[in-house]
Amino acid sequence: MNLLYDNLEEIKKHPDSKFVLRKLKALLRRESAFAAFKREYIREHAERFPQLRQYIE
């Protein structure tokens, strides 16, 4: 979860960074550890991270 939070802070600083977006995509994959918790966090904060909405559906 800490990796998720760190990368979410990075995407706020650099919203157009493809590298950070790619790391977040990997963290939100179903095969990733704690994927359900991470996806639910993104769902709850969807208004703050609209660019990640497509990776949690």
C-alpha positions as CSV (number, residue, x, y, z in Angstrom):
1,M,0.0,0.0,0.0
2,N,2.9,2.3,0.7
3,L,4.1,1.9,-2.9
4,L,0.6,2.9,-4.1
5,Y,0.5,6.0,-1.9
6,D,4.0,7.1,-3.0
7,N,3.1,6.7,-6.6
8,L,-0.2,8.5,-6.2
9,E,1.8,11.5,-4.7
10,E,4.0,11.3,-7.8
11,I,1.1,11.4,-10.2
12,K,-0.3,14.4,-8.4
13,K,3.1,16.2,-8.9
14,H,3.5,15.0,-12.5
15,P,0.1,14.2,-13.9
16,D,1.4,13.6,-17.5
17,S,4.1,11.2,-16.5
18,K,3.8,8.0,-18.4
19,F,6.3,6.2,-16.3
20,V,4.4,6.8,-13.0
21,L,1.1,5.9,-14.8
22,R,2.7,2.6,-15.9
23,K,3.9,1.8,-12.4
24,L,0.4,2.5,-11.0
25,K,-1.1,0.3,-13.7
26,A,1.2,-2.5,-12.5
27,L,0.2,-2.0,-8.9
28,L,-3.5,-2.1,-9.7
29,R,-3.3,-5.4,-11.7
30,R,-5.4,-8.2,-10.3
31,E,-2.3,-10.4,-9.8
32,S,-0.6,-7.7,-7.7
33,A,-0.5,-8.2,-3.9
34,F,-3.4,-6.5,-2.1
35,A,-4.9,-5.5,-5.4
36,A,-8.5,-5.4,-4.0
37,F,-7.5,-2.9,-1.3
38,K,-5.6,-0.7,-3.7
39,R,-8.4,-0.8,-6.3
40,E,-11.0,0.1,-3.6
41,Y,-8.9,3.0,-2.4
42,I,-8.8,4.3,-6.0
43,R,-12.6,3.8,-6.3
44,E,-13.2,5.8,-3.1
45,H,-10.9,8.6,-4.3
46,A,-11.9,8.5,-8.0
47,E,-12.4,12.3,-8.1
48,R,-8.8,12.8,-7.2
49,F,-7.4,10.3,-9.7
50,P,-9.6,10.3,-12.8
51,Q,-6.8,9.0,-15.0
52,L,-6.7,5.7,-13.1
53,R,-10.4,4.9,-13.4
54,Q,-9.9,2.8,-16.5
55,Y,-7.5,0.5,-14.7
56,I,-9.8,-0.5,-11.9
57,E,-12.9,-1.5,-13.9
